[in-house]
Amino acid sequence: MTDIFENAVHSIQIGIEDFQSNDERRPVSALRNFYAGVLLLGKQCLLNAAPDADPMDVLASKFAPVLNDDGDLVHQPKGFQTIDLAELRERFKAFRLTWPAGEIKDLQKLRNKFEHYHSETPKDAIRQAIASCFPLVEGFFAILDRSPKTELGDAWNVMLAEKKFFEKLKSECDKSFNAIAWWHEITERSEIRCPTCGSSLLYQEDDNNSDPAEIKGRCKACGDSFSAEQTVELLVETQFGADDYIAAKEGSDPVIHDCPECSNSTYIETGDTVKCFWCDYAISGTCARCGTSLGVSNMSVNNSQLCDYCDHVMSKDD
């Protein structure tokens, strides 16, 4: 294996050592080293796919067109900057390599946050980032036909333990919402994000509470608390935010609306889901004048039995 592989292994090991330290200065080092190690592993996968190529021809971020001695146009590496995460994923496709399961975006966000701002990211948020990366690291080693246990030693045992520990914490947090009637509709639970630290370890303090209006949300990672309105809006955004973004991009009606009844941004109108997750208000039926199906986008704010147009026409008649 190349120096890149050895550097990858050492970076991951050092990152895990930093993570285990009680020194408050070490989290930034843990994130920096672990992130660098994961990227280096991915780069080694590319090098293995083209063993006879010059490493910079594989890993360079920028290329410049030049004429070779035969007068043919070729592209040569420009400078010494190598590919970043986004370019690594693109180059995996170009090399016909399958990107492994697992997620590195949490780790990347935390690393960038530390690099550019003063941050006191809680250890549980870093734990989540490491746990999310676990399958990715495992997948890279599989592509390289190497054993992560053999190569990483104790660091691999720590990663495995952190993955199991995080999954236990996450399961406990998710279960705290079981009494909420619509909790089963929130299926994108891994995408839940604390607005403060980015962790998905959001829970409600009273796990027997079944009333959305009485939810007392809290993040197990950073300890910040959230009102019932904030918590429900966050969960709604988690589940339907992507659909709402796509609808806006395509010029379709929004998916997430301000509820006509409670004014919270928790009213959903898409597919089989038509209701407010905060107050359970739901618009149904048809316009009493023209028979058009009523929805949040066309129901009159002055008369819930009429559409906007009919209410406007009838107000003119008056």
Secondary structure, DSSP 4 states (H G I P E B T S, - for coil): --HHHHHHHHHHHHHHHHHH---TTHHHHHHHHHHHHHHHHHHHHHHHHSTTS-HHHHHBS-EEEEE-TTS-EEEEE-SSPBP-HHHHHHHHHHTTPPPPSS--HHHHHHHHHHHHS-----HHHHHHHHHHHHHHHHHHHHHTT--HHHHHTHHHHHHHHHHHHHHHHHHHHHHTTTTSTTGGG---GGG---TTT--S-EEES-TT---GGG--EEETTT--EE-HHHHHHHHHHHHHHHHHHHHHHTTPPPSEE--TTT--S-EEEETTEEEETTT-----SB-TTT-PBP-TTTB-SS-TTSBHHHHHHHHHH-
